[in-house]
Amino acid sequence: MVYKDYQFTGVGLFMSNKINIRAFRILCVLCGLLFLGCPRSSDWVQFRGEGGRGASSTRISPPLGVRWKIKLQDNDEILESLNPPVVMGNTIYFGSHDGNFYALDADSGYMRWVFKSGSRINSIPYADKDQVYFGGKDGKLYALSRSTGEEIWNFSAYGEINSLVQKHGDNIIFVGDADAFYFLSPDGKEQYRLNNPGWYNYTFLVDDGIIYHGTGTRTSLIGPFDIHSKEFLWYLPFEEIRSTWYSFSAVKGDLLYMGTADIWGGTELAFYAINRHTGLIQWEARTFGVFSGYSPEEEYYFFRRNMHLLDFMAPAVWRDYVIFAGGDCVVRAFHAKTGAVRWEQILDYPVSSAPTIAGGRVYFGVMGDDFKAPRLVCLSARDGRLLWDMEIEGSILSAPVIAGKRIVFGTDESVFYVMEQVF
């Protein structure tokens, strides 16, 4: 690593550097001295947290500083995806566009191990006590030793695996693009599958033994699937909800929250609360995306970019608020029971990631351009006020993970960040 400088800003203490793996330990020492005495990180294992609600149980407040950052690829390629990591104990696990699956020390960024897969990785991993699981664009589901990175087994699907990987009971669950919903045993043997006739970049929520949304046997239909009875409870009413993109869901109480997006004639966004038991729509809100100053071609580019993000339009639920970022220049908050608009925050640039909430604050990424760098942004969850923002290297891809007093995310310039509450 080549150490450059430290710099104080209004947000906190930031460190600017280029990563050179050979000299990484120099940075480890510097960071250890700088943040001596800071709390250790907590686990973040389930994608989007409990119930898929995109909320952390901990509170994190500025001033914040960059604990460490690492450049994963030393080239100018702009990434399409860099999905949220799993944080367990003091180790961060994630896959990358470069085909590597990483296990990094959360305190220092020191590489515990790296596993080279057969292709690019655009899946969200899962980790249990002994192993970590992820899928690749080579169509393989990998199980690795958490401690050593050694491959324990792999399973070959028929389509690329660009999905969440989830373990429920004795089932390891994932989706192959336009292939199938797979259910494997802990040793990698197929138990059964559901047909997936045409869905790509698929995410799903597992809550209380129900998958929201499974792919149905009727062509292209999706709905909640009971893992134990192996039956669908209901299907989304496509005559009412017909769209190109269906977001990851969140559940709270009797309601399921989700968003949809289309690009025909402009970006059309819709936000829903659905009774999770019956499938009846409790409320919906529709609007066209706000892209002030952007051409239709740029608007289409943003939509296509977002479809590679497995948590695009995923809601965040906090108290009686449900908060959406639809990939345009607005973050929107609705009353969770009625759908009434609580607030809207209009930004100068399109939002680049889904939101995560911690301690009444909403964290997400915003794109930049040649004149202004991309940013990590923090709003008040209660009223949408801008609390602070921070310039970063590249646009955030996927919602920030908040584990204890740390914020973890990756950018489209292949930079992986771990930020930390300084005091």
NORPEUR-V884249 format. One record per residue. N is the residue number from 1. RES is the residue in one letter. OMEGA is omega as a letter, one per 20 degrees, with the letter a starting at -180 (* if undefined). NEAR is the number of other C-alpha atoms within 10 Angstrom. D_LAST is the distance of its C-alpha to the last C-alpha in whole Angstrom. Layout:
BEGIN
n-><N	N>
res-><RES	RES>
omega-><OMEGA	OMEGA>
near-><NEAR	NEAR>
d_last-><D_LAST	D_LAST>
END
This chain:
BEGIN
n-><1	2	3	4	5	6	7	8	9	10	11	12	13	14	15	16	17	18	19	20	21	22	23	24	25	26	27	28	29	30	31	32	33	34	35	36	37	38	39	40	41	42	43	44	45	46	47	48	49	50	51	52	53	54	55	56	57	58	59	60	61	62	63	64	65	66	67	68	69	70	71	72	73	74	75	76	77	78	79	80	81	82	83	84	85	86	87	88	89	90	91	92	93	94	95	96	97	98	99	100	101	102	103	104	105	106	107	108	109	110	111	112	113	114	115	116	117	118	119	120	121	122	123	124	125	126	127	128	129	130	131	132	133	134	135	136	137	138	139	140	141	142	143	144	145	146	147	148	149	150	151	152	153	154	155	156	157	158	159	160	161	162	163	164	165	166	167	168	169	170	171	172	173	174	175	176	177	178	179	180	181	182	183	184	185	186	187	188	189	190	191	192	193	194	195	196	197	198	199	200	201	202	203	204	205	206	207	208	209	210	211	212	213	214	215	216	217	218	219	220	221	222	223	224	225	226	227	228	229	230	231	232	233	234	235	236	237	238	239	240	241	242	243	244	245	246	247	248	249	250	251	252	253	254	255	256	257	258	259	260	261	262	263	264	265	266	267	268	269	270	271	272	273	274	275	276	277	278	279	280	281	282	283	284	285	286	287	288	289	290	291	292	293	294	295	296	297	298	299	300	301	302	303	304	305	306	307	308	309	310	311	312	313	314	315	316	317	318	319	320	321	322	323	324	325	326	327	328	329	330	331	332	333	334	335	336	337	338	339	340	341	342	343	344	345	346	347	348	349	350	351	352	353	354	355	356	357	358	359	360	361	362	363	364	365	366	367	368	369	370	371	372	373	374	375	376	377	378	379	380	381	382	383	384	385	386	387	388	389	390	391	392	393	394	395	396	397	398	399	400	401	402	403	404	405	406	407	408	409	410	411	412	413	414	415	416	417	418	419	420	421	422	423>
res-><M	V	Y	K	D	Y	Q	F	T	G	V	G	L	F	M	S	N	K	I	N	I	R	A	F	R	I	L	C	V	L	C	G	L	L	F	L	G	C	P	R	S	S	D	W	V	Q	F	R	G	E	G	G	R	G	A	S	S	T	R	I	S	P	P	L	G	V	R	W	K	I	K	L	Q	D	N	D	E	I	L	E	S	L	N	P	P	V	V	M	G	N	T	I	Y	F	G	S	H	D	G	N	F	Y	A	L	D	A	D	S	G	Y	M	R	W	V	F	K	S	G	S	R	I	N	S	I	P	Y	A	D	K	D	Q	V	Y	F	G	G	K	D	G	K	L	Y	A	L	S	R	S	T	G	E	E	I	W	N	F	S	A	Y	G	E	I	N	S	L	V	Q	K	H	G	D	N	I	I	F	V	G	D	A	D	A	F	Y	F	L	S	P	D	G	K	E	Q	Y	R	L	N	N	P	G	W	Y	N	Y	T	F	L	V	D	D	G	I	I	Y	H	G	T	G	T	R	T	S	L	I	G	P	F	D	I	H	S	K	E	F	L	W	Y	L	P	F	E	E	I	R	S	T	W	Y	S	F	S	A	V	K	G	D	L	L	Y	M	G	T	A	D	I	W	G	G	T	E	L	A	F	Y	A	I	N	R	H	T	G	L	I	Q	W	E	A	R	T	F	G	V	F	S	G	Y	S	P	E	E	E	Y	Y	F	F	R	R	N	M	H	L	L	D	F	M	A	P	A	V	W	R	D	Y	V	I	F	A	G	G	D	C	V	V	R	A	F	H	A	K	T	G	A	V	R	W	E	Q	I	L	D	Y	P	V	S	S	A	P	T	I	A	G	G	R	V	Y	F	G	V	M	G	D	D	F	K	A	P	R	L	V	C	L	S	A	R	D	G	R	L	L	W	D	M	E	I	E	G	S	I	L	S	A	P	V	I	A	G	K	R	I	V	F	G	T	D	E	S	V	F	Y	V	M	E	Q	V	F>
omega-><r	a	a	a	r	a	r	r	r	a	a	a	a	a	r	a	r	a	r	a	a	a	a	a	r	r	r	a	a	a	r	r	a	a	a	r	r	a	r	a	r	a	r	a	a	r	a	r	a	r	a	a	r	a	r	r	a	r	r	a	r	j	r	r	r	r	r	r	a	r	a	r	a	r	a	a	r	a	r	a	r	a	a	a	r	r	r	a	a	a	r	a	r	r	a	r	a	r	r	r	a	r	a	r	a	a	a	a	r	a	r	r	r	r	r	r	a	a	r	a	r	r	r	a	r	r	r	a	a	a	r	a	r	r	a	r	r	r	a	r	a	r	a	r	r	a	a	a	r	r	r	r	r	a	a	r	a	r	r	r	r	a	r	r	a	r	r	a	r	a	r	a	r	a	r	a	r	a	a	r	a	r	a	r	a	r	r	r	a	r	r	a	r	a	r	a	a	a	a	r	a	r	a	r	r	a	r	r	r	r	r	j	r	r	a	r	r	a	r	a	r	a	r	a	r	a	a	a	a	r	r	r	r	r	r	r	a	r	r	a	a	a	r	a	r	a	r	a	r	r	r	a	a	a	r	a	r	r	r	a	r	a	a	a	a	a	r	a	r	a	a	r	a	r	a	a	a	a	r	r	r	r	r	r	a	r	r	r	a	a	a	r	a	a	r	r	r	r	r	r	a	a	a	r	a	a	r	a	a	r	r	r	r	a	r	a	a	a	r	r	r	a	a	r	a	r	r	a	a	r	a	r	r	r	a	a	a	a	r	a	r	r	r	r	a	a	a	a	r	r	a	a	r	a	r	a	r	r	r	r	a	a	r	r	r	r	r	r	a	a	a	a	r	a	r	a	r	r	r	r	a	a	r	r	r	a	r	r	a	r	a	r	r	r	r	r	a	a	r	r	r	a	a	a	a	r	a	r	r	a	a	r	r	r	r	a	r	r	a	r	a	a	*>
near-><15	14	16	9	9	10	10	10	11	11	14	17	20	18	16	15	17	14	20	15	15	8	12	18	15	13	21	18	11	15	18	14	10	14	17	10	10	14	14	15	20	17	16	21	20	23	26	27	18	19	20	24	25	27	24	21	14	14	16	22	15	16	14	22	24	21	28	24	23	20	19	19	15	12	9	9	10	13	20	19	24	28	29	27	27	25	26	19	14	15	22	22	26	26	28	23	22	15	18	19	23	21	27	19	18	22	21	21	24	18	15	15	16	17	16	13	21	13	18	19	28	29	33	29	27	24	22	12	9	10	19	23	27	29	32	29	21	18	21	22	26	20	25	20	17	21	14	13	19	14	16	14	16	18	15	16	20	13	18	25	30	27	27	26	25	23	19	14	10	12	20	22	22	27	34	29	22	19	20	21	21	20	23	19	15	15	14	18	14	14	12	13	15	17	19	25	17	14	18	21	21	29	26	26	24	25	15	10	15	21	18	22	23	26	27	21	13	11	11	14	19	22	20	25	23	18	18	8	10	11	12	19	15	17	18	17	14	11	7	8	15	13	17	11	21	23	24	24	26	27	23	17	8	12	20	23	30	22	26	22	26	19	18	10	9	15	21	17	21	20	24	22	26	19	17	20	12	12	18	14	18	15	16	17	14	13	11	16	21	20	21	13	9	11	10	14	8	12	21	17	11	18	20	13	16	23	22	21	28	29	29	30	30	30	33	28	27	23	11	15	21	25	33	24	24	32	29	24	20	20	23	19	26	20	16	23	14	12	18	14	15	18	18	16	14	15	16	14	22	26	29	31	28	30	32	28	29	22	15	16	23	26	24	26	30	26	21	20	10	6	6	10	15	25	23	21	19	23	20	16	25	16	12	20	15	15	13	15	18	17	15	19	20	23	27	31	30	29	27	28	30	30	25	20	20	28	22	23	24	31	26	20	23	28	22	20	23	23	19	30	22	22	13>
d_last-><26	26	23	23	20	17	16	14	15	14	12	10	11	14	16	20	22	25	26	28	28	30	28	25	24	23	20	19	19	17	14	14	14	11	9	10	9	7	10	13	14	17	20	22	25	27	28	26	25	27	31	30	28	25	22	19	19	15	13	10	9	8	7	8	10	13	13	16	19	23	26	29	32	33	35	35	36	34	33	35	32	29	29	25	25	25	22	23	21	20	22	22	26	28	31	31	34	35	36	34	32	29	27	24	21	18	16	18	20	23	26	27	31	32	35	37	39	42	41	38	36	35	34	31	31	31	30	32	31	34	34	33	35	35	38	39	41	44	45	43	41	39	38	36	35	31	31	34	34	38	40	41	43	44	45	47	47	50	47	44	41	38	37	35	35	35	36	38	40	42	42	40	40	40	42	44	45	48	49	48	45	45	45	45	45	42	44	45	48	49	49	50	49	49	51	49	51	49	45	43	39	39	36	37	35	36	36	38	40	41	40	40	41	44	47	50	53	55	54	51	50	46	45	44	45	46	45	47	50	50	51	49	49	49	49	47	50	50	53	50	47	48	46	45	41	40	36	34	35	32	34	33	36	39	38	37	36	36	37	40	40	44	45	48	49	45	42	43	40	40	38	39	39	42	43	42	45	47	46	47	45	43	42	42	41	42	41	42	39	38	38	38	40	40	44	45	45	41	41	42	40	37	39	40	37	35	38	36	33	33	31	33	33	31	30	27	27	25	27	30	29	30	28	30	30	33	33	34	32	31	29	31	30	33	34	34	37	39	38	38	35	32	31	31	29	31	29	31	31	31	29	28	27	27	24	21	20	17	16	19	18	20	19	22	23	26	28	29	32	34	32	29	26	25	22	19	20	18	20	20	22	24	26	25	23	21	18	17	18	18	21	21	24	26	27	25	27	27	24	20	20	17	16	13	10	12	15	18	21	24	26	29	29	28	25	22	19	16	12	9	6	4	0>
END
